[in-house]
Amino acid sequence: MWRGGVDSEGLPHGRGSLLDEDVRYDGRMRHGLRHGIGTLHVRESSDDEELSSLRVTWRDDTPDGRGTFTEPAGGSVHGCWRAGELCGAVREYHADGSLRFCGEYRCGVRDGRGVETRADGGCLAGEWRGGELQGSPAAFLYPCARGGALVGEWRAGRMHRARFCEVSPPAAARRRAAPPPLPAAVVHPAVHALLAGTPLASLVPRRDPRAPRYHRLDDAAAEGRQADPHEASRVRAGEDGEALFARRELRPREVVAFFGGVRCRASAADGGPPDGVDGSWGVRSADGWVWLPPALRSRDAYAASLAHKARYAGYRANCTLEPFEHPRLGAVLCMRTLSAAVKEGEELTVDGQHLVELPPRARPAWLRALLARRDEDGYYAHLQFTPPRQLVTRRSPRGGHRIHVEAHGPWRVLWFDGVEQGMTFHDDEGTLCPLVVGFDYQRTLAAAAAAAVLPSRRGCERVRVLFVGLGAGSCAAAVQAMGRGAVCVEAVEVDEAVVDVARGTHGVRIHSATTLPPECERAKGAPLAAAAAHLTARQSTKRPREAEESEGEAWGVRVVVADAAAYFAAARARSECVVLDAYDARGNVPAHLQTADFVRLLARSLPRDGLVLANLWHGSAHARASCERFARRLRSAVGLVFSLRVVGQESNIVLLAQKSATALSPETALFALRDRLDQGMRALEHVKEDALQACLRSNVRTLQLFEPRDALEADCADVVT
């Protein structure tokens, strides 16, 4: 169907659009034939977005002139068409606009001298015949800033034989104008010279007769004992043949190793590896699966690639596996460093991203064990391997902040304006498991709070732990469960929407939720009589013995919806332990909760031997200076300050300040507090959660005196920072 002008015979003529079932032409027509500048759109599949297009000058219904062909995936080809055929100098571009090929075409295919630059960083240079690299000299340029390359003979697009050498351009070629944008992974120094027209033969050094020859690896079992030269200069296996280490310093995003082996087809049922193929020794490639059978897993039997030696380290890994087209190994995965450099001798580990698409049946045993872990490593494994589910999204009435909860397997994570504020663990029925505390720093807080207050309990009286900041409620729920009725847990949370989400989505048992009178909030914490009366009416802490032996969490957490400063100014009830874990939408402790006035209010709420625990970010110079300022205020208002190491998360620190009626030497106070935590650990032997028990032991072992620098010295450091 034609939409446009017609000539005297009714044929399309002039500018318009010609529509057919899968083809559309927009441009000029002359007496029924495409003639002039026009664009031909072709639908490549039933998907309306799978469109290719050719914008070119047409002559008598045939492309004839300069034009651009755009591929469905976004790549493009720029050149000159003659009598319907693309020929002469042509440039191809990737979808991101970086160069893919620069060279000669004939009859619509690559034919003549050219250079191919791949998104994975590898490059091919030489003579093309009929669309494939052919003849000698031809070269594969590794993504190597030092110039490493395999130079030799190619047949029908495949490497036949080659030797390894360093190809570097002459100094004059380096000073020529830069070519079009290259893929970010292309770092070989000879690429610019080749694109500028320098013949490959002039860049290749004289052949060393002793240099080993490399052939296409068609049979890994028979030909796989020859190491890859690029890989061998960067990595080595451990002394026991396992693990992988850097031979030299490796730059960010550098290709350091490859994952090769035996090729096999993917399963038709689920796209995974064939039956009998262990997913821990195989990876999905562009044309199926690459697998190392047991006979090839030793260094003596197979040395052509070493990436299979790297150990998995999850989110702590320094490398990842990505697709790579290797001239010897074929379509494989390469091991590429992440965004940070790797030092010489450092172990290289992978993040396991290549295992995401594995069906559950093919997941290796170590991955199944990792997904079953009930700690931070288990959460991050699910974050990587389990598709997320959005459970709730809402806006907070206080400030309009976005609150949403996302589930990854058994974990439910609370996000507050893009900042993780806590998570909870749930069984197969969706019931909260309160003794599982995911984040390492929160587990350190919960274990320290429970262990510190239980030895101070007298008879049947319940001890009181107050949390400033509820978050997902995991810390409060854990202390409630560990106490088994001996601990009264309360929380102060400024945002009522957070309380609703903790109760409704995270499954935390909240016994009651009250608010401060409006006049107290308006007074910004002034100890008004009305507010004091509202909060001092405290429930009896006496419990019958049979209730003490119950699960304890059934009592739930008492919550006051209020600003913490207003709460402490109004409250008269005392807490044996106050836990500070309040962060705002930017991931910072609110400034008014770090002031000297607020710390004095905290001290007033503590009985003798009462404790303040504070989780603080400690990962930068500015954060450490803020932490020391807060520690000095704790020391001034409460007492000696101690610290706990957060094992596994070194960027957080937990501070403890103890209010003591008598002046003790720091050494004596440290010994007494360590003994108190040790008694609490023994009182919590009933807790059947390995991660919590390990944290209880670690707290006793790592407790130490925290000595902030002199105030003048710290202030000077702040100015420098």
N, C-alpha and C positions, 0 to 999 in steps of 0.2 A: 504494500500500500504506500503510495507516494503522497506526501504532504508538501506541496510547493507549486511552482509555476510549470506550465507545459508549453510545448511548441505548437505549431499549426497542425501537426499530426496527432496531437494529444500525448506525446511522449514527454517524460520528465525533462525539464529544462530550467536552469538557473539554480538558486539556492533552495534547499529543502531537506526533508528527511524521508528515507526509503525504509519501510518497515517490513520485515519478514519474520518467520516464526522464531528463529534464534539469531537473527542478524539485524543490525540497524546501521544505516549509513546516514551521517550528517555532513552535508557539504554541497558542492556544486555538481550539477549534471549538465551534459550537453547532448541533446537529442537522444535521450534514453541511456546514455553511457556516463559513468563517473569520469569527470574531467575537471581538473583544478584541485584546490586544497579541500580535503575531506577526511573524515574519521569514520573508520569501519569498526563497529562494536560487535563482538561475537560472544554468545553465551556458551561457555565451555561445559556446563553441566546444568542440572535442573535448579541449582541454587542461583538465584538472581544476582548474587554478589560475585559469582565466578565468571567475571567478564574479562576478556582481553580486548585490546583496541589497537588499531593502526592508524596513526595520523600521518598522512603523506600527501605528496602531490600526485594526482592521478592523470593518466593520459590514455584516452580511449579505453576506459574501464580497467586499466592496469596500473599498479603502483610504479611510478617513474619519477624519482627525485628524492630529495632528503626527507627523512621522516623518522618517526619514533614508534616502536612497538612496545606496548605496555602489557606485561603478563598479569594473569589473575592474582598472583601473590604479591604484586607490587613492583617486581623487577622490571627493567626496561632495556631496550636495545636501540641504539642510535646509529644511523648510518644512511647509506644512499642505495635506493632501489633502482635497478635498470631492467626494463622489460619484465617487471614482476619479481625479479630476484635481488636479494640483498647481496651486495658485493663491495669490494674495496675496503677502506679503513672503517672499522666499526668499534664502538664502545658499548659494553654491556654494564649495567649497574644493578646492584642489589636493591632490595626494597627500601633500605634506609638511605639510599643515595650514594653509597660508596661504590667504588669501581669493582667490577667483577671480571671483565676481560677487556683487553685493548689489543687489537691486532687486525688481521686481514680476514675477509670473508670471500667466498666464491660459491655461486649457486645456492645461496641461502644458508651455508654452513661455514664454520671456521675452516679456513684453508690458507696457509701461509704463516708467517712469523707472528707470534703473539705471546701475551702474558696473561695468565689467569690468576686472580687474587681471590682467595676463598675467605668466607666469613670466619672459619676456624683458625685462620692465620697462615695456612700453607699456601704456596704459590707454585704454579707450573710455568715453565718457559721453554720455548723451542719452536719447532715447525709443526703446524697442524695439517692433516690431510683428511678430507672427508669428514671433518668434525671431530677428529681424534688426534691426540698428540702422537707423532710418528717420527722415527729416525733418531739420528745422533748428530750433534750433541743436543740433549734435552735435559732438563733439570727440575727437580723438586726442591724448592726452597723451604726449609723448616721455618717455623715462627721463631727465629733465632737472631738476636741482635748482634751476634758475633759472626754471622754469615754462613752457618752450617747448611750444607746442601748435599743431595744425592744427584750426581751428574753421570749420565751414561746414555743408554739406548732405550727408547720406548717403542713398543709395537702395538698397534691398534688401541692406543690409549692406556696401555698397561706397561709398567716398568719391566723391562726384560733383564737388564743388568746395569749396575751403576756402582760408582765408588763415592765414598764420602770425602768431601773437601770443603774448605771455606772459600766462598765466592764473595769477593768484595769489589766495589767499583773503584775506578781510579779517582784521584782527588778532583780532577776537572769535572767528572760526571756528578760528583756530590754537590757541586756548586750550581748545577742547572736548576731551572725553575721547577717547583714542585708539581707533581702530576695532580689529577683530580683526587678528591678525598678517597683514601684507602680504608678498608675495614680496620677497625680499631686493633684487631689481633695481629695484623700484618706489621712486622717489625724488622724484616730482613733488610739489610742496608743496600743490597743490589737491586731491589725492586725499582727504585726511582730511575737508576741508570738504564735498566732494561726498557722501561716505559718511554724513556727519552730517546730510544733507538740504538743504544749500545748493543752490539752483537754479543750473544751469550758466550761464544767461543773466546772472545777477547777478555772475558772476566774470569775464565776458569784457569786455575794454576796448572803448571806442568804436571803430568800424571806421574805419580809415585808407583813404580812397579811392585812395591811391597804392600801397597794399600789393599785391604780386603775388598772383595766384590760382594755386592748384595743383589739378590734376586727376589722376584715376587714370591711371597710365602704362600704357596698353594697347599702345602702339606705341613701343618705345624709340627706333627710328630717327627717327621723326617728332616725338616729343614729349620727347626726352631731353636737351635742351639747358638745361633749367632746373635749377639746383642745389638740393639739399635744404637747407633753412634750418638744420636742426639740425647737419648735417654741416659746412656752410660756416662755422659759427661755431667749429668745433673743429679742423679740419684744412685743409691746403692742399697742393697738389701742388708738387713741386720746380720750379725755374726751367726745367728741360728738359722738364717735363711728366711726369716719372717720379718715383717715390718719394713718400712721404707724410710730412708734418711737422705737429707740434702748433702750432696758432695761440696757444694759451694753456696754462696748467698743467691737466693732466687728472687727475682723481681715480682711485683704484683701482677697477676693474670698471666703468668708465664706457663707455657706447656712444658711439663717436666717428665711425663711418662705416658705409656699407652697400655690399653687393655686389649690384648689380642688373644687368639686361640683358635679352636675348631668352630666352624660355622654350622649352624643347624637352623631349621625352619621353626617359626613360631607355631604354637598350638592353635589349631583352627577353632578350638572351643572358647578360649578366653584370651588369646593373643600372648599368653605367657610362654615360658620355655617348654620344650617337649617333656613328656613324662621321663623321669629319671635324671633330669638336669637340675642340679642344686643351684638355687638362685644366688647363693653366696659366692659361687665361682663362675657366674655368667652375667652378661650385660646385654641389653637390647641394643642392636645397631640399626642402621638404616635399612638393611636387607635381611633381618632376622635376628638370630641370637649368636653371640660369640661366647664360647664356653671352654673352660679348661677341665678336661676329664682328669680323674685321679692320677693317671700315668704321667701327666705333664705338669704337675703341681710342684715338683722339686726343681731347684735351680739347675741341676745337672741335666734334667730332661728337657727343659724349655727355658730359654733366656731371651727370646725375641722381644718380650715386653715384660714390664715389672709392676704395672699398676695394681695387679691382683694381690700384691704383697701388702699394700697399704691397709692399715686398720681403720675401722669406722670410729669416728669421734663425735658424730652428731653436730650440734650447733657450735661445738668447740673446734671443729675441724679447720684446717688451713688450706684444704684443696677440695675441688669438686670434679666430677666426671662429666665430660661433655662430648658430643659427637665430633668425630674427626675422620677425614679421608686421608689414609696413609698410603703411600705408593707401594709399600711392601706388605703391609698387613691388611689393607683394604678398608672398608667402612668399619671403624672401631670407635672406641671412646678414648679420649685423651684425659690425662690427669692435669688439671690446671690450678695453679695457686689462686687463692681468693684475693681480696683487696689489700692484703698486707704482705710485705716481704717476708721471706722465710730465711732464717739464719743458717749458716753452714753447720752441719751436724744435727740440726733439729729434725725431729720425726715428722714425716708427712702423713697426714690423715685425711680421710675423705668424709664428706657430709652425708653420703648415702642417698643423695637426691635421685640417683639412677634407679633406686629400688622402689620409688613411689608407684610406678605403674605395674609392679609385680602383683599378680593375683595372690590372695592369701596362701593358697596351696604351695606356691613356689617361694615364699619368703623363707630365708634361712633361719635356722634355729636361734641364732644370736639375736636376730631382729624380733622374732616372736617374744624372746625373753625380755628384750628392751622395752617393747610395747606393754609388757605386763608389769613393769616396774612402777612403784607407787611413790615416785619422787620426781624431782625437777627433770632428770634425764628422761623419765618416762613421759612426762608432759611434752617435752620438746620433740620426742620421737613421734608422738601422736600429732603434734603440730605440723610435722613434716609429712607423715604418711597417711593421716586420716582426714578425709574431706571435712571441712568445718560445717557446723549447723548453727544458724542464727536462732537463739531461743527467745530473746526479747530485745526490743529496741524502744527507748523512750527518752523524752526530754525531761530534765530535772526542772521542777518549778523554781529552784533556787539557782539563778544564773543562767538557765537555759542550756546547761551542759548536756551533751549526748551520752547516754548510758546504754550500753548494750552488753549482752552476755552471749558468748560464742562457745559452742561445745566442740571438743576434739576428742572423740572416743569417750572415755569415762570422765574427762576433765571439763569443767565449766569455768570459763574465764570472764571476769568482770573487767570491762573496759570503760574508762571515764575520759571522754574527749581524746581517745587515741592512746591513753596511758593504761597499762595493765595495773589494776589495783588489787588483785587477789584472785585466787581460784580455789575450787573445791573438787573433790573426787567422789564419784558416785558408782554404785554397783550396777549390775545388769538391769535391775528394776528401777533404777533412777534414784535410789535412796542415798542420802548423804552418808559417807564414811568419815566421821569427824576426826578420827585419829590419823588420817592421811592428810598431811600438810605439804603441799607441793613445793612452794618456793623455799629455797634453803634458808633465807634470812627469816622468814615467818616461822619455820620450824625451830630455828634457834631461839626466837622470841618465846614461842609457846612452851618449849621444853624448859627454858630458864624460868619463866613465870611459874609454871606448875611446881618445879623442883624447889624454888625459893620459898614458896608460901606454905607448902605442906609441913615442913618441920616446925613452923611457928604456930601450928594449930593447937588449941588447948581443948581437950575433951571432945565434946560433940559440937563445939562451936565451929561454924563454917567461916573460913577465911575469905576475904573479898579481894577480887582482882578486877581492876577497872581498865578497860581499853579505851584509848582516845583514838577514834577512827575505827569504824567497823569493817569497811571494805566488803569483801565477799563473806566475811564472818568465819573464815576457816580457823584463825588463831583463837578466837573466843570459843568456838565450838570444840576445838581440840583441848583447851584447858578445862572446859566444863566436863568433857568425857574423861580426861585423865584423873580429875578430882573425884569422880564417882560419888558426887553428892557432898563432898567435903569442901568444895569451893563454890562460892557465889560469884558468878561472872556477870559483870555489867559493862556496858559500852556507851560512849558518848559519840554520836554521829551527827554532823551538821546537816546532812541532806536526807530528808525523809524518803526520797526516791531510792536511795541506796539501801535503806532499811527494808523497803518493800521488795527490792530485788533479792537481797540476801535471804529474806524469809520465803518469798514465793518461788524463786528460780534456783537459788543455791540450796534451799532446803534446811536452812539453819533454824533451829527451834528458838523462837523469840518469845519469852514468857510474857512480856509486856513492853509497850513502847509509849513513853510519855514525852511531853514537851515542857520547856520552861515557860513560865508566864510571860506574856508579851512585854510587860514592863521591865523584866530582867534583861531580855534581849536588847531592848531599846537603850537600856542603861549601860550596855557594853560590859556587863559583868559586875556592876556595882552590887555589893552584897545587900540587896533590899530584903526587908523583913519578910515580905510575901514570898519571895523566891526561896529564902532560907527555909521558911516553914514548909514550902512545897517539897523540898528535897531532903529535909532531915528526918521526915517520918520514914524510918527504915524498917523493913520487915525483920522479924526476929531471925537471928542466925542460929537458933537452937534447932536441931534436927533429931527426930527419933532414930534409934539405932537401925531399925529395919529400913528406913528411908536412906540411911547412909550407905547401906550395902546395895542399893539399887544402882542402875546404870548411871544416874546422875544427870545425863544430858536431857532427860525428860523434864527437868525443872526449867530448862531453857535459859536464854540470855536475856537479862533485863536491859532495855535500851532507853536512853534519854536522847531525844532529838533536840540538839542545842549546839551552839558554839562552845568549844571546850573552855575558853577563857571565861565566858559567862557562867558556865556550869561550876567551875572551881571557885569562882568568886561567891557563888550562892550556896554551894553545898557545905554541910557541916559533917556529913558522914565521913569516916576514915576508911582508907583502903590499904591493905597490907602490901599491895603491889599495884603500881600504875604503869601501864604499857603504852608508850607513845609510838603510834604508827599512822600518823595523819599526813596525807599528801594531797596536794591540790591537782587541778586538771593539767598542770604543766609538769607534774612529777616533782614538785618542790614542797618542803615543809612550810606551811603558812608562816609568814614572818612574825605575826603576833603570838604564835606558839613557841617562839624561840627567845622572847624577851625576858629580861631579868624579873619583871613583875609577874609574868606567868609562872616562871620557875619558883618564885616565892609562894605563889598560890598552891603549886604542886607540893612543896615541902610542908605547907600547913595541913594538907590532907593526909599526910602519912603518920602512922603511929611510930613508936620507937622500933627500930630495926626494920621499918618499912623500906621498900625498894622502888626506884624508878628505873624502868627499862626503856631505852629509846633506840629505834632502828633509824640509822642515818646513812645517807649516801656518802661514800668515802673515796670516790673514784677519780677525783681531780684535785688539783692544788686548791682551787677555790672552795670545793666541798670540804676538804680537810681543814682549811682555815675556819670555815663555819662550824664544823664539828668541834674544833678546839674551843671556839668562843662559847658554844653551848656547854661544853664540859666544864669550863671555868665557872659558868653560872650555876651549874649543878653542884660543883664543889663548894661554892660560896653559900648556897641556900640549903643544900641537903646534906652533903658529906662527901666522903671519899668516893672517887669515880673509878670504876673498873671497866674493862672491855672484854667482849667475847668475839672470837674469830668466827666468821660465817664460812664454814668449810664448803668449798665448791663455788662460792660467790664472793670473791675477794674485794669487790667494789662496795660492799656494805659492811658496816660495823655496828655492833650492838653495845651500847653503853649501859652500865649499871651504876646507880648512885644509891648508897645506903645511908639511912638516917640513924645515927647512933647517939645514945644518951651519954656515953662516955668517950673520951678521947683515946683512940687506939692508934698505935703506930701503923703505918701502911702495911708492914709485913704481917703484923698480927691480924689486922683487919682482912687482909687477903687470905690468910690461912683459915680464919673463921668463916668467911663467905664461901671458900672452896669446900670446907667441911659441910656447910649448910646445903650446898648444891649436891654434894655426895650423899647426904642423908635423904634428900629429896629423890635422888636417883634410885636409891634402894627402896624408898616408899612407892616408887612407880614401876617396880618389877613386874606388876600385873599387866602393863601395857604391852600387847602383843603386836607391835608394829616396829619392824627392824629399823626403819629410817629414824623414828623418834628415839629409840634406844641408843642408836649410834650418836644422835645429837646430844642426848643427855650425857653420855660419856665424854663427848668432845667438849662440852661446856665446862665440865670439871677440869679437864686437861688444859684447855686454852685460856681460862680466866686469868687475867693479869691486871696489874694496876695501870690505869691510863693517866699519864702525866702530861697535860697540855703544856706547851711552851709558855714562857713568860709573856704576859700580855703585851708588853712593848715590842718584844721580838715578833710576836704573831701579827701585830698591827703593821709592822714594817713589811712583813712577808705579804700581807694583804695588798699593800700599796704596789709591791713589785708584781704580784699576780695581776 
